[in-house]
Amino acid sequence: MRYETTNQSVLKEIFTSLVMQYDCNAALAETLWLEIYQHYSKKKRYYHNLSHLQALYEQLNAKRRSIEDWNSILFSLFYHDIIYKVSSKTNEIQSAELALKRLQSIGYPEKNARHCYDLIIATATHQKSNDADTNLFTDADLSILGQEREIYKAYCDNIRKEYSIYPDFIYKPGRKKVVVHFLEMSRIFKTEYFYDRFELQARQNLAWELGSIST
């Protein structure tokens, strides 16, 4: 699957219409979108950017009928990587906390806002959950692993650029640990839908990357 150039206006329209369901203040919706746009458009974001949001939306939209809390999935999509610093181990927590604060500001139901918080936190480990929506969300977040090799290689290159502050002798062992972690999982994808589509290719891609790291 090849992702087209990010259509910022489409993402903005999706987010704005989502916010307006709970708060009709157009200025507030614009402010919230601008915050998202500015974070995901930072120049050092080579992968965790608006293109990632679009790709994630496309994957999830294909399973929309299977998702129970679609609006929470969408809000989580927009906020799950809003805070992203390669030197930090608290990106997911900070992103989840910011999402919760913003959702409370528009009167989003507390139960659903908490669900968003949990969805974002789940992207830190991508472990299997008892919540079906969470499994779909985290699987979609990992779907890049199962793309064709050309796309996967571009993903690897972009991740390396994001971690450019680290020299190879630091970056490679860390990245190798991540790759091995996925390869040692009995299943990378928790849902049958994503497993059937991406599991085999993901393992082939990861094995290829492991070989390139080790050489």
C-alpha positions as CSV (number, residue, x, y, z in Angstrom):
1,M,0.0,0.0,0.0
2,R,1.4,3.4,-1.0
3,Y,0.4,6.4,0.9
4,E,-0.3,9.6,-1.0
5,T,1.1,12.9,-0.1
6,T,-0.5,14.1,3.1
7,N,-3.7,16.1,2.5
8,Q,-3.6,18.5,5.4
9,S,-7.0,20.0,4.6
10,V,-8.6,16.6,4.9
11,L,-7.0,15.9,8.3
12,K,-8.0,19.3,9.4
13,E,-11.6,18.8,8.3
14,I,-11.8,15.5,10.1
15,F,-10.5,16.9,13.3
16,T,-12.5,20.1,13.2
17,S,-15.8,18.3,12.5
18,L,-15.0,16.0,15.4
19,V,-14.4,18.8,17.8
20,M,-17.5,20.6,16.6
21,Q,-19.7,17.7,17.7
22,Y,-18.9,18.7,21.3
23,D,-18.1,22.4,21.2
24,C,-19.5,24.7,18.5
25,N,-16.7,27.3,19.1
26,A,-15.0,27.4,15.7
27,A,-12.2,29.5,17.0
28,L,-11.4,26.9,19.6
29,A,-11.5,24.1,17.0
30,E,-9.0,26.1,14.9
31,T,-6.7,26.7,17.9
32,L,-6.7,23.0,18.8
33,W,-6.0,22.0,15.2
34,L,-3.2,24.6,14.9
35,E,-1.5,23.0,18.0
36,I,-1.7,19.6,16.4
37,Y,-0.4,20.9,13.1
38,Q,2.5,22.7,14.6
39,H,3.6,19.7,16.7
40,Y,3.4,17.1,13.8
41,S,5.0,19.6,11.3
42,K,8.2,20.1,13.3
43,K,11.2,19.9,10.9
44,K,12.8,17.0,12.7
45,R,9.7,14.8,12.4
46,Y,10.6,12.6,9.5
47,Y,8.2,9.7,10.4
48,H,6.0,10.9,13.3
49,N,4.4,13.6,11.3
50,L,1.1,14.3,9.5
51,S,1.8,11.6,6.9
52,H,1.8,9.1,9.8
53,L,-1.6,10.4,10.9
54,Q,-3.0,10.0,7.5
55,A,-1.7,6.5,7.1
56,L,-3.1,5.5,10.5
57,Y,-6.5,7.0,9.6
58,E,-6.6,5.0,6.3
59,Q,-5.8,1.8,8.2
60,L,-8.4,2.4,10.9
61,N,-11.1,3.7,8.5
62,A,-11.0,0.4,6.7
63,K,-12.2,-1.2,10.0
64,R,-14.5,1.5,11.0
65,R,-17.5,-0.8,11.3
66,S,-15.7,-3.0,13.8
67,I,-14.7,-0.1,16.0
68,E,-17.1,0.6,18.9
69,D,-15.9,4.1,20.0
70,W,-14.9,5.7,16.7
71,N,-14.6,9.2,18.0
72,S,-12.2,8.2,20.7
73,I,-10.2,6.3,18.2
74,L,-10.0,9.5,16.1
75,F,-9.1,11.8,18.9
76,S,-6.4,9.3,20.0
77,L,-5.1,9.2,16.5
78,F,-4.5,13.0,16.4
79,Y,-3.0,13.1,19.9
80,H,-1.1,9.9,20.3
81,D,2.3,11.3,19.1
82,I,1.7,15.0,19.7
83,I,4.5,15.0,22.2
84,Y,7.5,13.3,20.6
85,K,11.1,13.7,21.7
86,V,13.6,10.9,20.9
87,S,15.5,11.5,24.2
88,S,12.3,11.1,26.3
89,K,10.7,8.0,27.7
90,T,7.5,9.7,28.7
91,N,6.2,10.8,25.2
92,E,3.1,8.6,25.5
93,I,2.2,9.7,29.0
94,Q,2.7,13.4,28.1
95,S,0.6,13.0,24.9
96,A,-2.1,11.2,26.8
97,E,-2.2,13.9,29.5
98,L,-2.4,16.7,26.9
99,A,-5.2,14.8,25.0
100,L,-7.2,14.5,28.2
101,K,-6.8,18.1,29.0
102,R,-7.9,19.2,25.5
103,L,-10.8,16.8,25.4
104,Q,-12.0,18.1,28.8
105,S,-11.9,21.6,27.4
106,I,-14.5,20.7,24.7
107,G,-16.8,18.8,27.1
108,Y,-15.9,15.4,25.7
109,P,-17.6,12.7,28.0
110,E,-15.2,11.8,30.8
111,K,-15.5,8.1,30.2
112,N,-14.6,8.5,26.6
113,A,-11.8,10.9,27.3
114,R,-10.3,8.3,29.7
115,H,-10.6,5.8,26.9
116,C,-8.5,8.1,24.7
117,Y,-5.9,8.3,27.5
118,D,-5.7,4.5,27.7
119,L,-5.5,4.1,23.9
120,I,-2.6,6.5,23.7
121,I,-0.8,4.9,26.6
122,A,-1.2,1.5,24.9
123,T,1.0,2.6,22.0
124,A,4.0,2.6,24.4
125,T,4.1,-1.2,24.5
126,H,1.6,-2.5,21.9
127,Q,0.6,-5.3,24.1
128,K,-2.6,-7.3,23.7
129,S,-5.6,-5.7,25.4
130,N,-9.0,-6.8,26.6
131,D,-10.4,-3.9,24.7
132,A,-11.0,-4.6,21.0
133,D,-10.7,-1.0,20.0
134,T,-7.3,-0.8,21.6
135,N,-6.0,-3.8,19.7
136,L,-7.2,-2.3,16.4
137,F,-5.6,1.0,17.3
138,T,-2.2,-0.4,18.3
139,D,-2.1,-2.8,15.3
140,A,-2.8,0.1,12.9
141,D,0.0,2.0,14.6
142,L,2.3,-0.9,13.7
143,S,1.1,-1.5,10.2
144,I,4.1,0.3,8.8
145,L,6.1,-2.8,9.7
146,G,4.1,-4.9,7.2
147,Q,4.3,-2.6,4.2
148,E,6.2,-3.5,1.1
149,R,10.0,-3.3,1.4
150,E,10.5,0.0,-0.3
151,I,8.1,1.7,2.1
152,Y,9.6,-0.1,5.1
153,K,13.1,1.0,4.1
154,A,11.9,4.6,3.9
155,Y,10.4,4.2,7.3
156,C,13.7,2.9,8.7
157,D,15.6,5.8,7.1
158,N,13.2,8.3,8.6
159,I,13.4,6.8,12.1
160,R,17.2,7.0,11.8
161,K,16.9,10.7,10.8
162,E,14.7,11.3,13.9
163,Y,17.4,9.8,16.0
164,S,20.3,11.6,14.3
165,I,21.4,13.1,17.6
166,Y,22.8,9.6,18.4
167,P,25.9,8.2,16.6
168,D,25.6,4.7,15.1
169,F,27.4,3.0,18.0
170,I,24.5,4.1,20.3
171,Y,21.7,4.0,17.8
172,K,22.3,0.6,16.3
173,P,22.2,-1.4,19.5
174,G,19.1,0.4,20.6
175,R,17.3,-0.2,17.3
176,K,18.5,-3.8,17.2
177,K,16.8,-4.3,20.6
178,V,13.5,-3.0,19.3
179,V,13.7,-5.2,16.1
180,V,14.5,-8.3,18.1
181,H,11.7,-7.6,20.5
182,F,9.2,-7.6,17.7
183,L,10.7,-10.7,16.1
184,E,10.5,-12.6,19.4
185,M,6.8,-11.9,19.9
186,S,4.6,-14.9,19.1
187,R,2.3,-12.5,17.2
188,I,3.1,-8.9,16.3
189,F,-0.5,-8.1,15.4
190,K,-3.2,-8.9,17.9
191,T,-6.2,-8.8,15.6
192,E,-6.9,-11.3,12.8
193,Y,-7.5,-8.5,10.3
194,F,-4.0,-6.9,10.7
195,Y,-2.3,-10.3,11.4
196,D,-3.6,-11.7,8.1
197,R,-2.6,-8.6,6.1
198,F,0.8,-7.7,7.7
199,E,2.3,-10.4,9.9
200,L,4.4,-12.3,7.3
201,Q,5.7,-9.2,5.6
202,A,6.5,-7.5,8.9
203,R,8.6,-10.4,10.0
204,Q,10.4,-10.4,6.6
205,N,11.0,-6.7,6.9
206,L,12.3,-6.9,10.5
207,A,14.6,-9.8,9.6
208,W,16.0,-7.7,6.7
209,E,16.5,-4.7,9.0
210,L,18.2,-6.8,11.6
211,G,20.6,-8.1,9.0
212,S,21.4,-4.5,7.8
213,I,22.0,-3.4,11.4
214,S,24.3,-6.3,12.1
215,T,26.5,-5.7,9.1
